[in-house]
């Protein structure tokens, strides 16, 4: 049976073609990566043609196919899906010649190209081997690589030798040990609940670059995703086509294969064009910052309003990113009748998305009437409304529970509260007042999210006083305050009376609390301790009465040492 020859043989003589085909008659001992005779004949042909020559060997040492490449690369043919699976390798190795030009100037010891390393990881080959063809057509230096077990799944191990004869003579034993350990580590990785992901952090020199990276890590944790690696790139401006550049995408793909990552998460908002380029380059699930936030919101939404708003925001954001791939949107339920003549799947998906968006908007509009009636009743009762606002995870819900003795859900996660919560409290001089707890803010709040959550955020416009809760223990406290106040201004709430509240002060040095309180004219508490909220209630009552002109308030900065009640 003739061994298949792949590659462009146009321009070759019959003798050269026959010399290539003759490589298929060789057999390599199982303990060797390549035999001396086969290596000599491959490098001789490679030097004569000035092109790369490769062979695919099975574990019995037989040549399954021959590959003729160009001067820089030899393309592997389709090798099918035989054998490769969880904890297993493909059962074949790829041996290729390397011309004396270095494939990687930064690593002159490397003979294997990035493409060949990618093939190893992506196709789960047993080995990839490069043998240098010197000017005499004889084998010179050599390099071999294989997958190695790691706690994350598998990583690539590369080994270079100065002479072809130094290649290992126990290749079969190395392979058996690797595959045994791969099965063990894969079983451990499968038991991990959180899907693994790589976080791509683009640093363009902003002062808050580190803060943004840490916030993305916290967003991933909240979404139930385990970040197994952070890939950082420093560049002056984002690449308009792929955000990080094609070279970085290749590196990310290798890391993803090494770490067995399920997601690639970018800490910037991707444009539709960037999404298309990245999706074609990386065979993984791609998420950007906005999509990650929307996913968290989808997990947190409990009320019907919240669920409708999240779905609308997701559709608005994802509609421009629908591309000609398998992008069937499982949550879409619109689309009456069949597709029209000539309508592609892409067009069908877009039409369904628009129909679903219109349906959601109509539903939210109808529910707006009910919310207006509820607010009208509250206004008729003329009860003062205090709305808690602030950065996400600063303790707003904990404070609401402490003030009103409620049991609102509290968790040390971003966006633990999504739906608006309303509770009443009796003030000594104001009788009953209303406290509302709203969704937390975050820097660069996505525009689609703000638009979709109009129903939630409009509660803030009815408030008599906004209570800006601040996490005094957060290292980014100043930038978080600035982000919240910028969002309030964007929502046309900048003129609302605001009382700033420093929370979690039990975790901060008292002198730092004093300085923050003076800088922001804030009252210091710790919502974990109910006794600390009593002076706050007095302050809020006096503040409201002073705003209405009924009495003159005398705000004081209150610093306390809190004991567990």
C-alpha positions as CSV (number, residue, x, y, z in Angstrom):
1,X,0.0,0.0,0.0
2,X,1.4,3.4,-1.0
3,X,1.9,5.9,1.8
4,X,0.0,9.2,0.9
5,X,2.1,12.3,0.1
6,X,0.6,15.7,1.0
7,X,1.8,19.0,-0.2
8,X,2.5,20.9,-3.5
9,X,4.7,18.7,-5.7
10,X,4.4,20.9,-8.8
11,X,7.8,21.6,-10.3
12,X,9.4,18.5,-8.8
13,X,11.1,15.9,-11.0
14,X,9.9,12.3,-11.0
15,X,13.1,11.4,-9.1
16,X,12.4,13.9,-6.3
17,X,8.8,12.8,-6.0
18,X,10.0,9.1,-5.8
19,X,12.6,10.0,-3.1
20,X,9.8,11.6,-1.0
21,X,7.5,8.6,-1.4
22,X,10.3,6.2,-0.5
23,X,10.2,7.7,3.0
24,X,7.0,5.8,3.6
25,X,8.9,2.5,3.5
26,X,10.8,3.2,6.7
27,X,10.0,1.8,10.1
28,X,11.2,3.5,13.4
29,X,11.9,1.4,16.6
30,X,9.3,2.2,19.2
31,X,11.8,3.6,21.7
32,X,13.2,6.2,19.2
33,X,11.7,9.4,18.1
34,X,13.1,8.9,14.6
35,X,15.7,6.5,13.2
36,X,19.1,7.6,12.0
37,X,18.4,6.4,8.4
38,X,15.1,8.2,8.1
39,X,16.5,11.4,9.6
40,X,19.4,11.4,7.1
41,X,17.1,10.9,4.1
42,X,14.6,13.5,5.2
43,X,17.3,16.2,5.8
44,X,19.0,15.4,2.5
45,X,15.8,15.9,0.6
46,X,14.9,19.0,2.6
47,X,18.3,20.6,1.8
48,X,18.0,19.7,-1.9
49,X,14.5,21.2,-2.2
50,X,15.0,24.0,0.3
51,X,11.7,23.0,1.7
52,X,10.5,21.4,5.0
53,X,9.8,17.7,4.9
54,X,7.8,15.9,7.5
55,X,6.4,12.4,8.3
56,X,3.6,11.3,10.6
57,X,4.6,8.1,12.5
58,X,2.2,5.9,14.5
59,X,3.2,4.1,17.7
60,X,4.3,1.0,15.9
61,X,6.9,3.1,14.0
62,X,5.2,3.0,10.6
63,X,5.0,6.1,8.4
64,X,1.3,7.0,8.0
65,X,1.8,9.9,5.6
66,X,4.5,12.2,4.2
67,X,4.2,16.0,4.2
68,X,6.0,18.4,1.8
69,X,5.9,22.0,3.1
70,X,7.4,25.3,2.2
71,X,10.5,27.0,3.4
72,X,8.8,28.1,6.7
73,X,6.0,25.6,7.4
74,X,4.7,22.1,6.7
75,X,0.9,21.9,7.0
76,X,-0.5,18.8,8.7
77,X,-3.2,17.0,6.8
78,X,-6.5,16.1,8.5
79,X,-5.6,13.4,10.9
80,X,-9.2,12.6,12.1
81,X,-10.2,12.0,15.7
82,X,-8.9,8.6,16.4
83,X,-7.8,7.8,19.9
84,X,-7.5,11.3,21.3
85,X,-9.8,11.9,24.2
86,X,-9.8,12.8,27.9
87,X,-6.5,11.9,29.4
88,X,-5.3,10.4,26.1
89,X,-3.0,11.5,23.3
90,X,-3.5,11.0,19.5
91,X,-1.2,8.0,19.1
92,X,1.0,9.7,16.4
93,X,4.0,11.9,16.2
94,X,5.0,14.6,13.7
95,X,8.7,14.7,12.7
96,X,9.7,17.6,10.5
97,X,13.0,19.0,9.2
98,X,14.1,22.6,10.0
99,X,16.2,24.7,7.6
100,X,19.1,26.6,9.1
101,X,17.2,29.8,9.3
102,X,16.0,30.3,12.9
103,X,12.2,30.1,13.4
104,X,12.4,32.3,16.5
105,X,15.1,34.9,16.7
106,X,14.4,35.5,20.4
107,X,15.0,31.8,21.1
108,X,17.7,30.6,18.8
109,X,17.8,27.2,20.5
110,X,14.3,26.5,19.2
111,X,13.8,24.6,16.0
112,X,10.1,23.9,16.3
113,X,7.9,26.8,15.1
114,X,4.9,28.2,17.0
115,X,2.6,26.5,14.5
116,X,4.1,23.1,15.2
117,X,3.8,23.6,19.0
118,X,0.2,24.7,18.5
119,X,-0.5,21.5,16.5
120,X,1.0,19.5,19.4
121,X,-1.2,21.1,22.0
122,X,-4.4,21.4,19.8
123,X,-4.3,18.0,18.3
124,X,-2.8,16.3,21.4
125,X,0.0,14.6,19.4
126,X,2.4,12.3,21.1
127,X,5.4,14.3,20.0
128,X,6.5,16.9,17.6
129,X,10.2,16.7,16.5
130,X,12.3,19.0,14.5
131,X,15.7,17.9,13.0
132,X,17.9,20.6,11.5
133,X,19.1,20.0,7.9
134,X,22.6,21.5,7.7
135,X,24.3,22.7,4.5
136,X,25.6,19.2,3.8
137,X,22.1,17.8,4.0
138,X,22.9,15.9,7.2
139,X,20.9,16.0,10.5
140,X,22.3,18.6,12.9
141,X,20.7,19.9,16.0
142,X,17.2,18.7,17.1
143,X,14.3,19.6,19.3
144,X,11.4,17.6,20.6
145,X,8.3,18.6,22.5
146,X,5.4,16.7,24.2
147,X,2.6,17.5,26.6
148,X,3.2,17.2,30.3
149,X,0.7,16.9,33.1
150,X,0.0,20.0,35.2
151,X,-2.6,20.9,37.9
152,X,-4.5,22.7,35.1
153,X,-4.5,19.8,32.6
154,X,-1.4,19.8,30.4
155,X,1.4,22.0,29.4
156,X,4.1,21.8,26.6
157,X,7.6,20.6,27.5
158,X,10.3,21.5,25.0
159,X,13.8,20.0,24.9
160,X,16.7,20.9,22.6
161,X,19.8,18.8,21.9
162,X,23.0,20.0,20.1
163,X,23.3,16.8,18.0
164,X,20.6,14.5,16.5
165,X,22.2,11.5,18.2
166,X,21.3,12.9,21.6
167,X,17.6,12.5,21.2
168,X,16.2,10.2,23.9
169,X,16.3,6.4,23.4
170,X,13.3,5.8,25.6
171,X,10.6,7.7,23.9
172,X,8.0,5.0,24.5
173,X,8.6,5.0,28.3
174,X,8.4,8.8,28.5
175,X,5.1,8.7,26.5
176,X,3.6,6.0,28.7
177,X,4.4,8.0,31.9
178,X,3.0,11.2,30.4
179,X,-0.3,9.6,29.4
180,X,-0.8,7.9,32.8
181,X,-0.3,11.2,34.6
182,X,-2.5,13.1,32.1
183,X,-5.4,10.7,32.9
184,X,-4.9,11.3,36.6
185,X,-4.7,15.1,36.4
186,X,-7.6,15.3,34.0
187,X,-9.8,13.3,36.4
188,X,-8.9,15.9,39.2
189,X,-9.6,18.8,36.9
190,X,-13.0,17.3,35.9
191,X,-14.0,17.3,39.6
192,X,-13.5,21.1,39.8
193,X,-16.9,22.8,39.8
194,X,-15.8,26.2,38.4
195,X,-15.0,26.3,34.7
196,X,-11.4,27.4,34.0
197,X,-10.8,30.6,32.1
198,X,-7.9,32.8,30.9
199,X,-8.2,36.5,31.7
200,X,-6.7,38.8,29.1
201,X,-5.7,42.1,30.7
202,X,-4.8,45.0,28.3
203,X,-2.7,47.7,30.0
204,X,-2.5,50.9,28.0
205,X,-0.9,52.9,30.8
206,X,-3.9,54.0,32.8
207,X,-3.3,54.8,36.4
208,X,-6.0,52.4,37.5
209,X,-4.9,49.5,35.4
210,X,-4.1,47.3,38.4
211,X,-7.5,48.2,40.0
212,X,-9.3,47.2,36.8
213,X,-7.5,43.8,36.7
214,X,-8.4,43.0,40.3
215,X,-12.0,44.0,39.7
216,X,-12.2,41.7,36.7
217,X,-10.9,38.9,38.9
218,X,-13.6,39.6,41.4
219,X,-16.2,39.7,38.6
220,X,-15.0,36.3,37.4
221,X,-15.3,34.9,40.9
222,X,-18.8,36.2,41.3
223,X,-19.7,34.7,37.9
224,X,-18.5,31.3,39.1
225,X,-15.5,31.2,36.8
226,X,-12.0,30.1,37.9
227,X,-9.2,32.3,36.4
228,X,-6.3,29.9,35.9
229,X,-4.0,32.4,34.1
230,X,-3.8,36.1,33.5
231,X,-2.3,37.1,30.2
232,X,-1.3,40.8,30.3
233,X,-0.3,42.9,27.3
234,X,1.1,46.4,27.6
235,X,0.6,48.6,24.5
236,X,-0.1,52.3,23.9
237,X,-3.4,51.8,22.1
238,X,-5.7,48.8,21.7
239,X,-5.4,47.0,18.3
240,X,-8.5,48.1,16.3
241,X,-8.9,44.6,14.7
242,X,-8.2,42.2,17.5
243,X,-7.6,44.3,20.7
244,X,-4.3,42.6,21.5
245,X,-2.8,41.8,18.0
246,X,-2.6,38.5,16.1
247,X,0.7,37.5,17.7
248,X,-0.8,37.8,21.2
249,X,-3.8,35.8,20.1
250,X,-1.6,32.9,19.1
251,X,0.1,33.0,22.5
252,X,-3.3,33.1,24.2
253,X,-4.4,30.0,22.2
254,X,-1.4,28.1,23.4
255,X,-2.0,29.1,27.0
256,X,-5.6,28.1,26.7
257,X,-4.6,24.7,25.4
258,X,-2.0,24.3,28.1
259,X,-4.5,25.2,30.8
260,X,-7.5,23.4,29.3
261,X,-9.4,26.7,29.5
262,X,-13.1,26.8,28.6
263,X,-13.4,30.6,28.4
264,X,-11.2,33.5,27.2
265,X,-12.3,36.6,29.0
266,X,-11.2,40.1,27.9
267,X,-11.2,43.0,30.4
268,X,-12.4,45.5,27.8
269,X,-15.6,45.8,25.8
270,X,-15.0,44.2,22.4
271,X,-16.4,45.8,19.2
272,X,-18.4,43.5,16.9
273,X,-15.4,43.5,14.4
274,X,-13.0,42.5,17.2
275,X,-15.3,39.8,18.3
276,X,-15.4,38.3,14.8
277,X,-11.6,38.3,14.5
278,X,-11.0,36.9,17.9
279,X,-13.7,34.2,17.5
280,X,-12.1,33.0,14.3
281,X,-8.6,32.9,15.9
282,X,-9.6,31.2,19.2
283,X,-11.7,28.0,19.3
284,X,-13.0,28.9,22.8
285,X,-15.9,30.7,24.3
286,X,-15.1,34.4,24.2
287,X,-16.5,36.9,26.8
288,X,-15.8,40.6,27.2
289,X,-16.3,42.7,30.4
290,X,-19.8,43.7,29.5
291,X,-20.9,40.1,28.7
292,X,-19.5,39.0,32.0
293,X,-21.4,41.6,33.9
294,X,-24.6,40.7,32.0
295,X,-24.1,37.0,32.9
296,X,-23.8,37.9,36.6
297,X,-27.0,40.0,36.3
298,X,-28.7,37.0,34.7
299,X,-27.7,34.8,37.6
300,X,-28.9,37.4,40.2
301,X,-32.2,38.5,38.7
302,X,-35.1,37.1,40.8
303,X,-38.1,39.3,40.0
304,X,-39.9,39.2,36.6
305,X,-38.9,42.8,35.9
306,X,-35.2,42.0,36.6
307,X,-35.2,38.9,34.4
308,X,-36.9,40.9,31.5
309,X,-34.4,43.7,31.9
310,X,-31.4,41.4,31.8
311,X,-32.6,39.5,28.8
312,X,-33.2,42.8,26.9
313,X,-29.8,44.1,27.8
314,X,-28.2,40.9,26.6
315,X,-30.0,41.0,23.3
316,X,-29.2,44.6,22.7
317,X,-25.5,44.0,23.3
318,X,-25.2,40.7,21.5
319,X,-27.2,41.6,18.4
320,X,-24.4,43.4,16.5
321,X,-22.0,40.6,17.4
322,X,-24.0,37.8,15.7
323,X,-21.6,36.2,13.2
324,X,-21.7,33.5,10.5
325,X,-20.9,30.7,12.9
326,X,-22.9,28.4,15.1
327,X,-24.5,31.3,17.0
328,X,-27.9,29.9,17.6
329,X,-29.3,31.9,20.5
330,X,-31.0,29.4,22.7
331,X,-33.0,31.9,24.7
332,X,-34.7,33.4,21.7
333,X,-38.4,32.5,21.4
334,X,-39.6,34.9,18.7
335,X,-39.9,34.3,15.0
336,X,-43.4,33.5,13.8
337,X,-43.5,31.2,10.7
338,X,-40.6,29.8,8.8
339,X,-37.7,31.6,7.3
340,X,-38.2,33.5,4.1
341,X,-36.8,32.6,0.7
342,X,-33.0,33.0,0.7
343,X,-32.9,34.0,4.4
344,X,-29.7,32.8,6.0
345,X,-29.3,31.5,9.5
346,X,-27.5,34.7,10.5
347,X,-30.4,36.8,9.2
348,X,-32.9,34.5,10.9
349,X,-31.1,34.9,14.2
350,X,-31.0,38.6,13.9
351,X,-34.7,38.8,13.0
352,X,-35.6,36.6,16.0
353,X,-33.5,38.8,18.3
354,X,-35.2,42.0,17.1
355,X,-38.7,40.4,17.5
356,X,-37.8,39.3,21.0
357,X,-36.4,42.7,21.9
358,X,-39.7,44.4,20.8
359,X,-41.7,41.9,22.9
360,X,-39.6,42.6,26.0
361,X,-39.9,46.3,25.5
362,X,-43.7,46.0,25.3
363,X,-43.8,43.9,28.4
364,X,-41.6,46.2,30.4
365,X,-43.7,49.2,29.2
366,X,-46.9,47.6,30.4
367,X,-45.3,46.8,33.8
368,X,-44.2,50.4,34.0
369,X,-47.8,51.4,34.5
370,X,-48.1,49.2,37.6
371,X,-44.9,50.6,39.0
372,X,-46.1,54.2,38.5
373,X,-49.3,53.3,40.5
374,X,-47.2,52.0,43.3
375,X,-45.0,55.1,43.4
376,X,-48.1,57.3,43.2
377,X,-49.5,55.6,46.3
378,X,-46.2,56.1,48.2
379,X,-46.2,59.8,47.2
380,X,-49.7,60.3,48.4
381,X,-48.7,59.0,51.8
382,X,-46.0,61.6,51.7
383,X,-43.4,59.3,53.3
384,X,-39.8,60.5,52.9
385,X,-37.8,58.1,50.6
386,X,-34.1,57.4,51.3
387,X,-32.4,55.4,48.5
388,X,-29.2,53.6,49.1
389,X,-26.6,53.9,46.3
390,X,-23.0,53.1,45.9
391,X,-20.4,50.9,44.3
392,X,-21.2,47.2,44.2
393,X,-20.3,45.2,47.3
394,X,-19.9,48.1,49.6
395,X,-22.5,46.8,52.1
396,X,-25.8,48.5,51.1
397,X,-28.0,45.5,51.8
398,X,-26.2,44.9,55.1
399,X,-27.0,48.4,56.1
400,X,-30.6,48.1,55.0
401,X,-30.9,45.0,57.2
402,X,-29.3,46.8,60.1
403,X,-31.6,49.8,59.8
404,X,-34.9,48.0,59.2
405,X,-34.2,44.7,60.9
406,X,-34.8,42.9,57.6
407,X,-33.3,39.8,56.1
408,X,-32.4,40.9,52.6
409,X,-30.0,38.6,50.9
410,X,-26.4,39.5,51.7
411,X,-23.2,38.0,50.2
412,X,-19.6,39.1,49.8
413,X,-19.9,39.2,46.0
414,X,-20.4,41.8,43.4
415,X,-24.0,42.5,42.4
416,X,-25.5,40.4,45.2
417,X,-28.5,42.7,45.0
418,X,-30.1,43.2,41.6
419,X,-33.8,43.8,42.2
420,X,-35.0,46.9,44.0
421,X,-35.9,46.2,47.7
422,X,-38.1,48.6,49.7
423,X,-38.4,48.6,53.5
424,X,-40.0,51.0,56.1
425,X,-38.5,52.4,59.2
426,X,-40.0,54.7,61.9
427,X,-38.0,57.8,62.7
428,X,-38.8,59.6,66.0
429,X,-39.6,63.0,64.3
430,X,-40.6,61.8,60.8
431,X,-42.8,58.8,61.7
432,X,-42.4,56.2,58.9
433,X,-39.8,56.6,56.2
434,X,-39.0,54.4,53.2
435,X,-35.6,52.9,52.4
436,X,-34.9,51.5,49.0
437,X,-31.9,49.3,48.1
438,X,-30.9,49.4,44.4
439,X,-28.4,47.6,42.2
440,X,-24.7,48.5,42.8
441,X,-22.7,50.6,40.4
442,X,-19.5,49.8,38.7
443,X,-17.1,51.9,36.7
444,X,-17.8,52.1,33.0
445,X,-21.3,50.9,33.5
446,X,-22.4,49.5,30.1
447,X,-24.9,51.8,28.3
448,X,-27.2,49.0,27.3
449,X,-27.4,47.9,31.0
450,X,-28.3,51.4,32.1
451,X,-31.0,51.7,29.4
452,X,-32.4,48.2,30.2
453,X,-32.5,48.9,34.0
454,X,-34.4,52.1,33.6
455,X,-37.2,50.6,35.7
456,X,-34.8,49.9,38.6
457,X,-32.8,53.2,38.4
458,X,-35.9,55.3,38.1
459,X,-36.6,54.6,41.7
460,X,-33.7,56.9,42.5
461,X,-35.5,59.9,40.9
462,X,-38.3,59.6,43.4
463,X,-35.9,59.6,46.4
464,X,-35.8,62.6,48.7
465,X,-32.3,61.8,49.8
466,X,-29.6,59.6,48.3
467,X,-27.5,57.7,50.7
468,X,-24.1,57.1,49.1
469,X,-22.6,54.1,50.9
470,X,-18.8,53.8,50.7
471,X,-16.5,50.9,51.5
472,X,-13.9,52.7,53.6
473,X,-11.8,49.5,53.7
474,X,-11.4,49.2,49.9
475,X,-8.0,50.3,48.6
476,X,-9.8,51.9,45.6
477,X,-12.1,53.9,47.8
478,X,-11.4,57.2,46.1
479,X,-11.9,55.9,42.5
480,X,-15.1,54.1,43.5
481,X,-16.5,57.3,45.0
482,X,-15.6,59.2,41.8
483,X,-17.2,56.4,39.6
484,X,-20.5,56.5,41.6
485,X,-20.8,60.3,41.5
486,X,-20.0,60.3,37.7
487,X,-22.8,57.7,37.2
488,X,-25.3,59.7,39.3
489,X,-24.5,62.8,37.2
490,X,-25.0,60.8,34.0
491,X,-28.4,59.7,35.4
492,X,-29.3,63.4,36.0
493,X,-29.2,62.8,39.8
494,X,-26.3,65.1,40.5
495,X,-28.6,67.7,42.1
496,X,-30.2,65.3,44.6
497,X,-29.4,65.8,48.3
498,X,-26.7,63.2,49.2
499,X,-25.5,61.9,52.5
500,X,-22.2,60.0,52.3
501,X,-21.8,57.0,54.6
502,X,-18.5,55.4,55.3
503,X,-19.1,51.7,55.9
504,X,-16.8,48.9,57.1
505,X,-14.8,51.4,59.2
506,X,-14.2,48.6,61.8
507,X,-11.7,47.3,59.2
508,X,-9.8,50.6,58.9
509,X,-7.3,52.5,61.0
510,X,-9.3,55.1,63.0
511,X,-7.0,57.9,61.8
512,X,-7.8,57.0,58.2
513,X,-11.5,57.0,59.0
514,X,-11.2,60.5,60.4
515,X,-9.4,61.8,57.3
516,X,-11.9,60.1,54.9
517,X,-14.8,61.5,56.9
518,X,-13.5,65.0,56.8
519,X,-12.5,64.8,53.1
520,X,-16.0,63.6,52.0
521,X,-18.1,65.1,54.8
522,X,-19.3,61.5,55.6
523,X,-20.6,59.8,58.7
524,X,-18.7,56.6,59.8
525,X,-20.4,53.4,60.7
526,X,-20.0,49.6,60.4
527,X,-23.3,48.1,59.3
528,X,-22.3,44.8,60.9
529,X,-23.0,46.4,64.3
530,X,-26.5,47.6,64.7
531,X,-25.7,50.0,67.5
532,X,-23.5,52.0,65.1
533,X,-26.6,52.9,63.0
534,X,-28.4,54.8,65.8
535,X,-26.4,58.0,65.3
536,X,-26.8,57.6,61.5
537,X,-30.6,57.6,61.9
538,X,-30.4,60.8,63.9
539,X,-28.2,62.3,61.3
540,X,-30.5,61.3,58.4
541,X,-33.5,62.6,60.3
542,X,-31.9,66.0,60.9
543,X,-30.5,66.1,57.4
544,X,-33.9,65.6,55.9
545,X,-35.6,68.1,58.1
546,X,-32.9,70.7,57.3
547,X,-33.4,70.0,53.6
548,X,-37.1,70.7,53.9
549,X,-36.5,73.8,55.9
550,X,-38.2,72.5,59.1
551,X,-35.2,72.6,61.3
552,X,-31.5,73.4,61.1
553,X,-29.3,70.4,61.1
554,X,-25.8,70.4,62.7
555,X,-24.0,67.5,60.9
556,X,-21.2,65.9,62.9
557,X,-18.6,63.5,62.0
558,X,-19.0,60.5,64.3
559,X,-16.1,58.1,64.9
560,X,-16.9,55.0,67.0
561,X,-15.2,51.8,68.1
562,X,-17.7,49.1,67.4
563,X,-18.3,46.0,69.5
564,X,-20.4,43.1,68.5
565,X,-24.0,43.7,69.7
